Amino acid sequence: MSTPVARPRVAVFKFSSCAGCQLQILNIEDQLLAVVGAVDFAYFVMAKRENVPGPYDLGFVEGAITSTEEVKKIKQVRGQVRKLVALGSCACFGGLPSLKNSRTQREVEAEVYEHPGAICSIPAAGIDRYVPVDGLLRGCPIDTDELLELVKAELLGITPSLRTHSVCMECKLQENPCLFQTRGEVCLGPVTSAGCGARCPSNGRACHGCRGPSDDPNARSLAQAMWEAGLTREEIYRRFQLYAGDTQAFQEGGRLP
């Protein structure tokens, strides 16, 4: 009689975020049931009451790192997992929490906390600023098909097929008219990573860059086009910063010479 193979132990952790990416995991119960039989969600506070300590084979982290306390915690998490995946734009790049980076951290502390100084606020950043990361699941929130692709690849011991070309390519495949050219709507599709199926442009809305930078984005060229379209330097900077925080590829594009 063969010995049963131990199921990989999976953990899901939350830092500064809205919990939307964790909700995406729960939104695919019917598809996840097929995977649950092959993996053990040993730690997932949002989904279960009984959670067990590590070590874990695979760890998902949602949320940006925004305080010194979270820096300590993410390092502890890294020490408990064999492979660590950033879950969503906040964990990948800083996401929406990085909007606070344009202010001094003392101002943030004074506005948010009853006793400023009790928690030391730091500029929001993705988790890879502080620990090594084995994979990125982009998006705000994440795409459930990409989540399943990554989990299946981990079970099979292969590299997941995750797209990092631009949203513009997906628009062209769907024969969408360019909103920048036809309607003058500033779109971050040329520099944003694909994988969403160009969901916003396909519904008549410009891309806001929620999936972060694509491979080798020419952000400086797009910033110049925004400038010529009439946007101010501050507006251009904010467009690039909105989801990608201080990601170098976008920050360089968001600051015109």
Steps between C-alpha positions, in 0.01 A plus 500: 500500500647837395567770756271806464679807368489792742300795370692830463422731789376842388481819707333834421616811686363856503682830544379854405222439249123476451490116506359500144761257371422252778133539410587400144628169635167444673307607189611191307376235742376272223834504320699499821331184625696305240822652633417476870524125475860535389615775737452574868405859588670484836483872571230729361349719772236653272364158405538275804513506879754228560840603367821310562857634522762454228710397328301526176577392146333796331417841645284775352536853635237767437571862581778758498761550771416832667656495848811383681290238678394354164865484392567270796191289424575451129848377589343252741263384225788453258671275753192275520438434130692313231357711217353847544256667257396866504120505469367806320633845413543609863734212579669523159559876473351687795160545334247754622663527848795666326286809442616604846860512379453853366462624859736489794451197718456722808200661331355156429549386859336815638196459275445127542602410854358629828848495650751597227827315540338185640538347155790609284368564147738450208450550123280219366683247284467151358623211711802437278663813641557307821501127414568279196184420302451194279201621299262787429123481452415844368173691500260693719358253576685195367369301204359166614615317185857608572464383860388154388780491240760572766366243748477231232854578382626467856333160536652384170842647574503718187526873427158670481406674175432857616492783246722806544459670161288815484124546515528666158577159350181357648305797363636436152412128523142600584498768228417776747537856370774694681328729751802729509490555124126497437364673813802670647474301825835455669561126527778310678446192284831542309706452818271281716538124533239290319296219648168676557379450143502878453184507712476878542575606139262229376227675698588847379718604793868589486749278682608639838796265535374284786718205396826693519784528247526264205836361388733783397232776492579823315345714771700809405352500149145465633564781748606722211176414316303591813684831520416575137136408573486780757560325834708679761814350651312429823216326314748286308684403816176406676385287207816292515504482879135402554551121513871449442623713790869571475571226246810627325376430146195722555665766715757575231219543248290709733766768535556698183836675467 
